[in-house]
Amino acid sequence: MKKMTSLLILLLCSTLLSPAGPLDFGQTSSESAFVDRATSALQKRVKGYPGVDQLYHELFYTPVWIGRKAPTAFAKTLLDRVEHDQTIPPVLGLNEEAARLRKQLNELYASSADLKRKIDMELALSRLYLNYMHYLLYGGIDWKAFDAKLAELTKQYKIKVGWEHYRPKMTPASLLVEATISGDLKSAFTKAEPRRFKYAKLKKALVRYLDIAKEGGWKPLPPFKVIKPGQSHPAIPLIRRHLMMVGDLPAGSANDSPLYDETLQKAVRRFKLRHGLPGTPVIDRQTRHWFNIPVEREIAVMRLNLDRIKWIWRQEAPVRIELNIPAFRLYFYEGHHLVDTMRVITGKPNHPTPVFHNTMKYIVVNPYWKIPESIVRSEMLKHLVKDPYYYERRGKVLRAGWDENSPRVDPGTVNWSRYVGNNKTIPYRFMQVPGTSNALGKIKFLFPNKYSVYIHDTPSKRLFFRSTRAFSHGCMRIQKPRELLKVLALYNDNIDVEEIMKQLGTRIKQTISLQHEIPVDIVYLTAFVDDYGNLNFRKDIYGYDRFQMARYAYNPKNKTKQPSK
C-alpha cells in the first residue's frame, strides 16, 4: 500500500511540476526535496481548514499550485479561468481575488520567498479553487431552506409538494485529483458544469445581458393600455431600443419615430413568444409588464435557473422526455434532435406539479380515473352532503376499494357529513369509468412515483389555447396524446398503433409495458434557451423564484456566504 501511495504522489508531482503538463519523471533532486518539504508543511498547516483539509487529504498533501522556482501550469490556468469568467456573481468577489493573487504570486517568485510564504500562497489558491468550483458545481440556491418552504406548502395545500434536486456526483476534490493525473485542469472546469438543458447557451446569454447592464440597460415604458399596429405612441422609440438591445430587432434599427411600423411588429411578436405570450403584434399590459422588468432582475433570474440546472439529473439519456412546468410544454428528444413537442396543462398554484426525474414504464389505454381522497375532500364532499348521487349521475361510481372490480357502493347509504371538517379516512373510492368524458381522456402515460402524478390525455381541449395553462391537480395533461403514442412506438415494437387506435373507440382498458422505458425530467425553468437558440423567460407560476431568491447566496441583498451542500 505504501508503494502505491508513493507512486501516486510521484505521478501527481511529475504532472503538476511539468510546465507542459504531461508526466515527466526527470525531476531534479532539489525539486523532489522541495515537494517533500512542502508536503510535510501542508500536513501540518491544513488542519482546521474545512474543505481544504479534505482536498489535500485526497491529494496526499501534494502541492498543486506552487513550485520551487515558479508557480505550476495549474496555477496559471486557475487564475486565467477565474479572472476572466464574467458570469461569477459579484458578491463572491472571485474575479478580484484572482487578480490580487496573480499579483502576489508574481511578487512572490520575483523575490527569494521562503517555504512558509509559498505554502500561504498554495493555500490561498486552493481556497480560490474551492470557492470557484463550489460556484460551478453547486451554485447559490439554499436547498435546505427551500425544502423547508415546500414542507410548509405541503401542510397548507394538504398535498405533497415536491422538488427533487440531485447532487452532482463529482466534488471539487475528485475533479482536482483527476486533473492532476491527466495534467489538464481545464477538463475539471468542463466536467463541473452541466451539459443538459442548454446550460452553456444560457450562460452565454447571461454574459450578453451583463454587457447590456454595463451599458445602462433599458428604460421603463410609460403607462398605456394598448398599442396597436399603425398607431403612434411616445413609448415606441423606447420599445424599439429595448428590442434592439435584446436581439429581437437588428442592430442599428433604433430611431425616434413614434410610429408602430411593420418591422417593429415582427420584433414584438418575437419578444412576446419568448416570454410565453400569444404571438400577436398588439402591445398590451402583459407585454408592457415584460418590457418593464429591469435587466438586473432578468440577470438574477438567469443566474437562478443556471443554478437549478446544476441540480437536475445530470445523466442525459439518448431518448428522453423533458417537461418544463412554467413553459407548459413537453419535449421528446433523441440525442440533441427534437423529435416532437406539444403543449401541456400543469398543476394549479395550490396543486403544483412536482419537479423530479423518473422513468416512463407503462401506457394505459382507456384508463379509469381513480379520484384521490384529497380531491374528494376538497371539492366533492360539499356536493355529496347535499346530494349523495351528484357524482354518480356524472359518471363517477363509488366502490369499496381501489380495484376497478371491487364491489360498488350505493352513495346514498353513506353518511358523508361525518367526513367534513376532520381527518377521518374515507373508506370508499370514487372512480370514473373509461370514456370520452373521462378526466384522463383516452390515454395515460405512467412513470410510478410517490406523488401519484402522470402524463395523460384530457377532454378539455380548449384550455390548451390559453397562454398560462396551470389548471390541473398536479398531473400533466398533453395536447397531442396520440402523437406521443406514435413517437413512443418508434422505440417500442410492442406498441401496435393501428390496433390501439381501434381500441380507443371502445371502453376496454389495456395496459402496455414499454420495452424501451423512457426517462422523464419534469423541471421548473423560468429562464431557458429553446431549440432555436432563443432566450426565453416565463412567469413564476408557483412563486418558486421568489422563495429561492429570498435565500439566494448570489442575491446582493442577501448574505454572501455560500449555502452548505
N, C-alpha and C positions, 0 to 999 in steps of 0.2 A: 504493500500500500504506500509506503514512504517513497519507493522508487517511482510509482505512478504519479504521486503528488509532485515530486521533484521534476519529473519530465514535463508535467503540465505547466509548472512555473517557468521552466526553460522555454517552452513554446510561447507562453504569454510574453515573456521578456523579449524574446527574439522578434516577435511580431511588433510589439509596441516601440522598441528602440530602433527598429529599422526605419530610416526616413521614407523608404518606398512603400513599406507596409508588409510585404511577404516575409515568410520565415527566413531568418539569416542566423546561422549558428556561428558566425565569425566574430562574436563579441570579444572585445579585449578584456583582459583580466581586471583592468581598472573599472570598466563598465559593469562587469559582473559584481565586483566588490561594492560599487555604488548601489546596485539593486539590492544586494544583501543588506546593506546598512539602511536603505530606505524601507525595505520590508520590515526590518526589525523595529524601526522607528514608528511605522504605521501601526503595527500591532499594539504598541503602547498608546499611541495618540488617539485612535478612533473610538476607544471605549468611552461610552457616554454620548456618542453622536448617533442618535436614532437614524436608521436608514443608511448612513454612511458606513457604520459598523458592519451591517449585513452585506453591503456592497463589497467591501474589501474581504469579508469572510469568504464570499464566493470566488473572489479573485486571488485567494491565498495571500492577501495583503501585498500583492504586487503593485507597484506604482504604475499608473496608467498615463498620466499627463506630463510628468517631468522626467528628464534625462540628466545625465551628468553634466554635459556641456550645452544642451539645448532642449527645448520642450519637444515632446514627441509629435508625430504627424497627427495623432488623435487630438491633441490639444488645439492645433490649428483648425482641424475640421470642426470641432465643437464650437470654437469661438466664431468661426465664419458662419456656421449654421445659425447660431442663436442671435448673433449681432444683426444678421440680415433677414431674419424671419419677421416680416411685417405683421403677421397675424397674432403674435404674442400679446395678450391683454396688457395694456399699460400698467395696470395695478400691480402686476408681478415684477416689473422693473428689470426683467432679464436682459433686454437689449442693452440697457445702460450698464448692467453688471458685467456683461460680456466685454463691452468696450473698456471698462475700467480694469478688468482682469488682463486684457490684452496688453494694455499699457504697463501694468505692474509686471507682467511676465517678461516683456521686453527689457524693462529696467533690471529685473532680477538676473537675467543672463548676461546683461551688459556689465554687471559687477561680479565680483567674486563672492557670490552668496553662499552662506553655509547651508548644511543639510536641513537645519530647522526651518529656515525661510522657504526652502524648496518644498518641504513637507506641508508647510502652511499653504503654499500655492496649490499643491496637489489636492489638499482637502477642499480648498475654495473652488477649484474646478470641478471636483466631484459633486459638491453641493449644487453648482450651476447645472451640471448634467442631470442630477436627480430632479431638480425643480423643473427643468425643461422637459424631461421625459414624463414627469407627472402630468404636465400640461398636455403633451402629445397623446399619452395613453388614456388618461382618466378625465381630464377637463375639470370644470369647476362646479358641477352640479352637486349639491348636498343631498345625496340619495337617502340618507338616514332621515333627514328632516322631511323629505318629500314622502317617504314611506309612512311616516307618522301622520302626515296630512291625509294620505289615502285611507289610513285606518279610521280617521275621523269621518271621512266621507262615507265609508262603509257603514258606520253606525248611523249616520244621518240618513242615507238613502235606503238602508236596510237591504242592500245587495252587496256582493263582493266587487269592490272597485280595485282594479289591479293594473300595475305597470311593472312587468318583469324586466329587470336590467341584468345584463350578462357581463360579468367582469372579464376583461381581456386576460387570456391565459399567460401571456408573456409579462415579464416585470422589467423594470429598468436594469436590475442586476443581471437577469438572464440574457437580456439583449446585449449588454456590455460584454459579458463573457463570450457570447457568440462572435461579437465583433472583434474581440482581441484574438480569437483563434483564426478568424478569416482574414484579419487585417483590414477590415472595411467598416468604419464607424458609420458611414453614410447608410449602409444597409440596415443598421439598427434603427435609424430615424424612419426609414421607409417602412420597415416591419411594424413600427409602433403605431402608425396611422392606419385607420380603416381603409379598405378598398371598396366597401359597399356603399350603396345609396348615393353614388356620385359625390363622395366626400371631397375628392380633390377639386372638382369643379365648383363646389360650394365654397371651398376655401379660396379659390381663385376669385370668385365673385366677391368675397369678403374684402380681398385686397383692393378691388376696384372701388368698392363703397368706402373704404378707408381713405382712398385718394379723393373721392368726392367730398368727404367730411373735411379733409385738409383744405379744400378749396372753398369751404363755407357752406356746402350743402345747398338745399333749395329753400325758397321762401314759402310760407303757408299761403293758401288761397283765401281770398276774401269770401264772406258768406254769400251763398246763392242757392236757389232751389234746383234749377236745372238749366243746362246749356245745350241747345240742340244744334245739329249741323246747319251751317249757313248763317247762324246768328253771330253777333259781335258782343264781346264782353271783356271788361278790363282784366279778367283772370286768364284769358287765353295766352298772352305772352309768358306768364309765369308757368302755365301748363306746358307750353312749348319748350321752355328751357329745362324744365324738370324731365320731360320725356327724352330730350337730347342727352342729358347727363346719364340717365339710366340705360340708354341704348335703344329705346323704342323708336326714336326719331334720329335720322342720320346726323352726324356731326356737321355743324355749320348751318343748321336749319333755324336757329334762333333768330327771331325778329320781333319787332314791337307791334305788329299788326294785331288788332283785336278780333279779326275775322276767324271763325272756326271753319277752316277750309278742308278740302278733301284729303290732303296729305296728312294733316293733323288727325283727322278722323281715323285713318288706318292705324296710326300710332296709339290713339286712345283705345281702340279695340284690343290691340296687343297688350297694352297696360292692364286693361280690365281682365282679360283672360289670365294673365299672370297672377292676378290677385283673386281668382275664383269667382269673378263676376260675369254675368252674361256679356257676350262679345258684341254689344251694340255700341253705336257711336255716341249715344246720349250720355252726357256727364251729369250724373245725379248726385244726391247726397252721399250715397255709398262710395261712389268714385272719388268724390271730394275728400271723404274720410281717409282713403288710402293715400291720396296726394299729400295730405297734411301730416302724415306720420313723419317725424324728423328722421334724417339719415342716421343719427346716433341711435335711435330706437331700433331701426332696421338692422344696424350693425350688431346691436346686443342680441336681437332675435336670431341672427345668423350664427353668432357665437354659440348661443344656447343649443341650437339644432345641430351644429357640428359636434358638440359635446354629447348630445343624445345619440348620435350615430356611433360614437365610441363605445357605447354600452349596448348596442344592438348585437344580436347573434352574429359573430364575425365570419363564420364559415359559410361561404356562398355556394349553394348547390347549383349544379348545371341547369336543372329545370326547377323552377320555383314560382311561388305566388307571393307578391308583395302588395300589401293593402295599407294605404295611408289614410288615417281617420279624418284629419282636417281637410284633406283634398277630396274626400268622398269618392275614392277611385281605387279600383283593383287593377294590378298589372301582372301579366303572365310572361315570364322570361324563359328563354333558352339561351344560356350564356349571357351575352350582352345584347342579344336580339329580343326586342319586344314583340312577342307573338300575338298578344291581344291585350286590350284594356277596356274597361267598362265602368260605368257609374255605380256608385254604392250608396245605400242608405245605412247610416250607422246609429249608434245609441243616442238617446236624448241626453242632455246635460245631467239629468238626475238618474239616468240609466246608462252611464258611459260604457262604450265598448272597451274591453281591456286591451292593454298593449302586451304582446307576448309572442314567442316563437313556438310553433308546433308543427305537426305533420298531418296532412290530409290522408285519410286511410279508407274512407267509405263514401259511397254515393247512395242516397235513398231516393227512389222514385215513388211518387205518390205517398209522401210521408204523413204520419199523424202528427198533429201539434199537441204535445203534452204540456199543458199550461203550468208554468211554475207556480208554487204556492205564493210567492211574493206578489205575482200579478193578481192571483185570486184575492189576496188580502187588500191590496192597494186599489184595485179597480173593479172587482166583481162583487165583493161582499155587499156593498151598498145596494146593488140591484137585487141580489139573491134574497136579502132580508125582506124586501118589498114584494118580490115575485120569484119564488124558487124555480120557476120554469122559464125565466127570462132568457137564459143562455141555451137551454135545450131547444128552444124554438129557433135559435140562431146556429144550430148545427154543432153545439158543444155538448157532448154527452158526459155524464158522471159515472165513474167506475170505482170499484173498490180498491184498485191498485194501479201501478204504472203499466202493467202488461195490457196490451191492446185487447186481449181476450178475457180480461178479468171481468167478474160479474158487474152488470150495470146496476146503478143505484138510482132509485127514484128521488130526485132532488127535493120533492115535496115532503119527504119523510125526514129531512134533515133540519134541525133547529139552527139555522145559520146565524142567528143573533148571538149565540153563545161563543162565537169566534171573533166577535167585534171587540176591538179595544184591548185585546190580550194576546198572549203568545201561545195559546193552546194550539197544538198541532191539528190541522185539518186532516182527518184520516181518509179522505176521498180525493180522487184525481179527475179533474176535467180534462178532456181531450177532444180535439176537433178531427173528424174523420177526413180522409183524403177527398179532394175535390177542387173545383176551380176557385171556391171562396176560402179555401184553407189559408190561414195566415202565413204558412210556409211556402205557399204556392205548390208547384208540382215536383220540384227537385230540391233536395237538401244535400249539402257537401259537408261531411263530418271530419273533424280532427279532434278527438276526445280530449277535453281539458277541464280543469277544475272550475271554470267559470260557466260551463254549460252554454257556451255560445258557438255559433257555427255560421256558415255562409248558406244562404238559401234564396229561393225564388220568392215572389210576392204577388198578390193580386192587385196591389195598389201601385200601378204603373205610373200614374200621374205625378207622383212625388219625385220621380227621377228628373223632372224638368225644373225642379227648384235648384237654386244655386247653393243654398245651405240645406243639407239633407240629413239632419240629426233627428230621426223620428222613431227609431226602434227601441226595444227594451234591452239592447246590448248586442244582439245578433246583427249580422251584416247581410242586408238584402241586396241582391245584384240585379242589374238591369237586363242582362242577357244570359240567363242560366243555361239555356240550350246551347248557346255558343261556347260557354265554358265547358259543358259536357263534351262537345265536339273536340275542343282542344285537348282535354284530358284523354280522349280516345286515341289521339295521336301517339300517346305514350303508354297506353294500356290496351293490349289486344283483346282483353275480355270484355271491353265495352262495345256492345253492338248498338250503334247509334240508331240504325233503322228500326230495330226491334223496340228500343226504348221509346222512340217517337210514337210507335203504335201503342205502347203500353200507357203513355201519357194520356191517351184518350179514354182510359179506364180508371177505376179506383183501386186497382190491385197494387199493393205495396210490394216493393222489391229492394233489397239491399245488395249492393255490388261492392266487393272489396277491390281496392286498386292494386294491381300487380306492381306498378311503379308509384309508390307513395310520394306525395309532393310536399316539400317543406313550405310552410306558410309563415310569413313575417307580418304581423299586424303592428304598425308603427304610428307614432304621433309626431309628424314633422310639419311645423308651421312655416319653415323656410327650406326650400329644396330646389335642385336643378332638375328639370324634366328631361325626357329623352331627346328633345330637340335643342338642348343646351340653354334653355331659358331659365332664368332665376324666377322662382315663384314664391309668393307669400300667401298664407291663408289665415283666416280668422281663428283665434284661440277659443274654439267652441266649448272646451271643458274648463278653461281657466288655468290650464297646467303651466302655460308660460308665466302667468302671474305668480303662481305658487312657487315655481322653481326660481324665478328671478328674485323673489324676496330673500332667498338664502344663497344666491349665486355668488361664488367666490370672485368672479370677474366683473361683477357689477360695482362700479366705482363708489356707489352709495353704501355698499356693504363692507364688512371687514375683508382684508386682503388675504387672510390665512386660507390656504387651500384645504378643502374638506378631506378628511381622512378616508381612505379606501379600504 
